[in-house]
Amino acid sequence: MALKRNTKVDAQFSVSSMTDIVFLLLIFFLVTSTLINPNALKLLLPKSTGQVNAKATVSVSIKDWGDDTYTYHINGDQEPTQFQDVEDELIGLLSAEEDPTFSIYSDQTVPVGEVVQVMNIAKRNHYKVILATQPE
């Protein structure tokens, strides 16, 4: 009796699992790339119950007088500074600092736009910012 052995190798390869992996990786990289924002300001936002390691040597206070009038005070001076002069004063005070950092103290009623203008000064000059809050 002549028995034949069937030893042929099946040369087919299923790529369906490979395409599933490629699509999952593609979705993963698309989702994670949208979470990265390289243009964000580097802010040191202290929690109201904790401490911040960085110590700011300069402070900018924004006072709301109630009639859409806001004054800016550098290092707690009673004499207000015009917004146009805030950047020049900060550059003068922080030019000798190795890691220039300043803090922003603002009333609760000050609009975010006014605070963001001061943050933009920090971004232009590569300063770090601490946004001061009240403890709970």
C-alpha positions as a Markdown table, in Angstrom:
| # | Residue | x | y | z |
|---|---|---|---|---|
| 1 | Met | 0.0 | 0.0 | 0.0 |
| 2 | Ala | 1.4 | 3.4 | -1.0 |
| 3 | Leu | 0.6 | 6.1 | 1.6 |
| 4 | Lys | 1.4 | 9.6 | 0.6 |
| 5 | Arg | 2.5 | 12.1 | 3.1 |
| 6 | Asn | 1.1 | 15.6 | 2.8 |
| 7 | Thr | 4.1 | 17.8 | 3.9 |
| 8 | Lys | 3.4 | 20.9 | 1.9 |
| 9 | Val | 3.8 | 24.1 | 3.8 |
| 10 | Asp | 1.0 | 26.5 | 3.6 |
| 11 | Ala | 2.5 | 29.8 | 2.3 |
| 12 | Gln | -0.4 | 32.0 | 3.2 |
| 13 | Phe | -0.1 | 34.7 | 5.9 |
| 14 | Ser | -3.0 | 36.5 | 7.5 |
| 15 | Val | -2.3 | 40.3 | 7.8 |
| 16 | Ser | -5.7 | 41.1 | 9.5 |
| 17 | Ser | -4.2 | 41.1 | 13.0 |
| 18 | Met | -1.2 | 43.3 | 11.7 |
| 19 | Thr | -3.6 | 45.9 | 10.3 |
| 20 | Asp | -5.5 | 46.0 | 13.6 |
| 21 | Ile | -2.3 | 46.8 | 15.5 |
| 22 | Val | -1.3 | 49.5 | 13.0 |
| 23 | Phe | -4.7 | 51.2 | 13.3 |
| 24 | Leu | -4.5 | 51.0 | 17.1 |
| 25 | Leu | -1.1 | 52.6 | 17.1 |
| 26 | Leu | -2.2 | 55.3 | 14.7 |
| 27 | Ile | -5.2 | 56.2 | 16.9 |
| 28 | Phe | -2.9 | 56.2 | 20.0 |
| 29 | Phe | -0.4 | 58.6 | 18.5 |
| 30 | Leu | -3.1 | 60.9 | 17.1 |
| 31 | Val | -4.7 | 61.2 | 20.6 |
| 32 | Thr | -1.5 | 61.7 | 22.4 |
| 33 | Ser | -0.2 | 64.3 | 20.0 |
| 34 | Thr | -3.2 | 66.5 | 20.6 |
| 35 | Leu | -2.5 | 66.5 | 24.3 |
| 36 | Ile | 0.9 | 68.1 | 23.9 |
| 37 | Asn | 0.8 | 71.9 | 23.8 |
| 38 | Pro | 4.3 | 73.3 | 23.3 |
| 39 | Asn | 3.2 | 77.0 | 23.4 |
| 40 | Ala | 1.8 | 76.8 | 27.0 |
| 41 | Leu | 3.1 | 79.2 | 29.6 |
| 42 | Lys | 5.1 | 77.5 | 32.3 |
| 43 | Leu | 3.2 | 78.6 | 35.4 |
| 44 | Leu | 3.8 | 77.7 | 39.0 |
| 45 | Leu | 0.3 | 77.6 | 40.3 |
| 46 | Pro | 0.4 | 77.1 | 44.1 |
| 47 | Lys | -2.3 | 75.1 | 45.7 |
| 48 | Ser | -4.1 | 76.9 | 48.5 |
| 49 | Thr | -3.0 | 74.3 | 51.1 |
| 50 | Gly | 0.6 | 73.7 | 50.0 |
| 51 | Gln | 3.9 | 75.5 | 49.4 |
| 52 | Val | 5.8 | 76.4 | 46.3 |
| 53 | Asn | 9.5 | 75.7 | 46.1 |
| 54 | Ala | 10.4 | 78.7 | 44.0 |
| 55 | Lys | 10.6 | 82.0 | 45.8 |
| 56 | Ala | 9.6 | 85.1 | 43.9 |
| 57 | Thr | 11.6 | 88.2 | 44.7 |
| 58 | Val | 9.3 | 90.6 | 42.8 |
| 59 | Ser | 5.5 | 90.9 | 43.0 |
| 60 | Val | 2.9 | 92.5 | 40.8 |
| 61 | Ser | -0.4 | 93.4 | 42.4 |
| 62 | Ile | -3.5 | 94.2 | 40.3 |
| 63 | Lys | -6.1 | 96.2 | 42.1 |
| 64 | Asp | -9.7 | 96.6 | 40.9 |
| 65 | Trp | -11.3 | 99.9 | 41.8 |
| 66 | Gly | -14.8 | 98.8 | 40.7 |
| 67 | Asp | -15.3 | 101.1 | 37.7 |
| 68 | Asp | -13.2 | 99.2 | 35.1 |
| 69 | Thr | -10.1 | 100.9 | 36.5 |
| 70 | Tyr | -7.2 | 98.6 | 37.3 |
| 71 | Thr | -3.9 | 99.7 | 38.8 |
| 72 | Tyr | -0.6 | 97.8 | 38.9 |
| 73 | His | 1.7 | 97.9 | 41.9 |
| 74 | Ile | 5.3 | 96.5 | 41.8 |
| 75 | Asn | 6.5 | 95.1 | 45.1 |
| 76 | Gly | 3.6 | 96.5 | 47.0 |
| 77 | Asp | 4.3 | 100.2 | 46.3 |
| 78 | Gln | 1.5 | 102.5 | 47.1 |
| 79 | Glu | 2.2 | 104.5 | 44.0 |
| 80 | Pro | 0.5 | 102.7 | 41.0 |
| 81 | Thr | 2.5 | 101.9 | 37.8 |
| 82 | Gln | 1.1 | 102.4 | 34.4 |
| 83 | Phe | 0.7 | 99.1 | 32.5 |
| 84 | Gln | 3.1 | 100.3 | 29.8 |
| 85 | Asp | 5.8 | 100.7 | 32.4 |
| 86 | Val | 5.3 | 97.3 | 34.1 |
| 87 | Glu | 7.4 | 95.3 | 31.7 |
| 88 | Asp | 10.4 | 97.8 | 31.9 |
| 89 | Glu | 10.3 | 97.7 | 35.7 |
| 90 | Leu | 10.2 | 93.9 | 35.7 |
| 91 | Ile | 13.1 | 93.7 | 33.4 |
| 92 | Gly | 15.1 | 96.1 | 35.5 |
| 93 | Leu | 14.3 | 94.2 | 38.8 |
| 94 | Leu | 14.8 | 90.7 | 37.4 |
| 95 | Ser | 17.8 | 91.2 | 35.1 |
| 96 | Ala | 20.3 | 90.1 | 37.7 |
| 97 | Glu | 18.3 | 87.0 | 38.8 |
| 98 | Glu | 19.6 | 83.5 | 37.8 |
| 99 | Asp | 16.1 | 82.1 | 37.7 |
| 100 | Pro | 13.8 | 85.1 | 37.2 |
| 101 | Thr | 10.4 | 84.5 | 38.9 |
| 102 | Phe | 7.7 | 86.9 | 39.9 |
| 103 | Ser | 4.3 | 86.5 | 41.5 |
| 104 | Ile | 1.0 | 88.0 | 40.6 |
| 105 | Tyr | -1.5 | 89.1 | 43.3 |
| 106 | Ser | -4.9 | 90.1 | 41.9 |
| 107 | Asp | -8.3 | 90.8 | 43.4 |
| 108 | Gln | -11.0 | 88.3 | 42.8 |
| 109 | Thr | -12.9 | 90.7 | 40.7 |
| 110 | Val | -10.0 | 91.4 | 38.3 |
| 111 | Pro | -10.9 | 90.0 | 34.8 |
| 112 | Val | -8.7 | 87.2 | 33.6 |
| 113 | Gly | -7.7 | 89.3 | 30.6 |
| 114 | Glu | -5.8 | 91.7 | 32.9 |
| 115 | Val | -3.9 | 88.8 | 34.5 |
| 116 | Val | -3.1 | 87.3 | 31.1 |
| 117 | Gln | -1.6 | 90.6 | 30.0 |
| 118 | Val | 0.9 | 90.3 | 32.8 |
| 119 | Met | 1.5 | 86.6 | 32.0 |
| 120 | Asn | 2.3 | 87.6 | 28.5 |
| 121 | Ile | 5.1 | 89.9 | 29.8 |
| 122 | Ala | 6.5 | 86.8 | 31.5 |
| 123 | Lys | 6.3 | 84.7 | 28.4 |
| 124 | Arg | 8.0 | 87.4 | 26.2 |
| 125 | Asn | 10.9 | 87.7 | 28.7 |
| 126 | His | 11.1 | 83.9 | 29.7 |
| 127 | Tyr | 10.2 | 84.5 | 33.3 |
| 128 | Lys | 8.4 | 82.1 | 35.6 |
| 129 | Val | 5.1 | 83.2 | 37.1 |
| 130 | Ile | 3.5 | 82.3 | 40.4 |
| 131 | Leu | -0.2 | 83.1 | 40.7 |
| 132 | Ala | -0.9 | 83.8 | 44.3 |
| 133 | Thr | -4.0 | 82.4 | 45.9 |
| 134 | Gln | -5.7 | 82.7 | 49.3 |
| 135 | Pro | -5.5 | 79.6 | 51.7 |
| 136 | Glu | -8.7 | 77.8 | 52.2 |
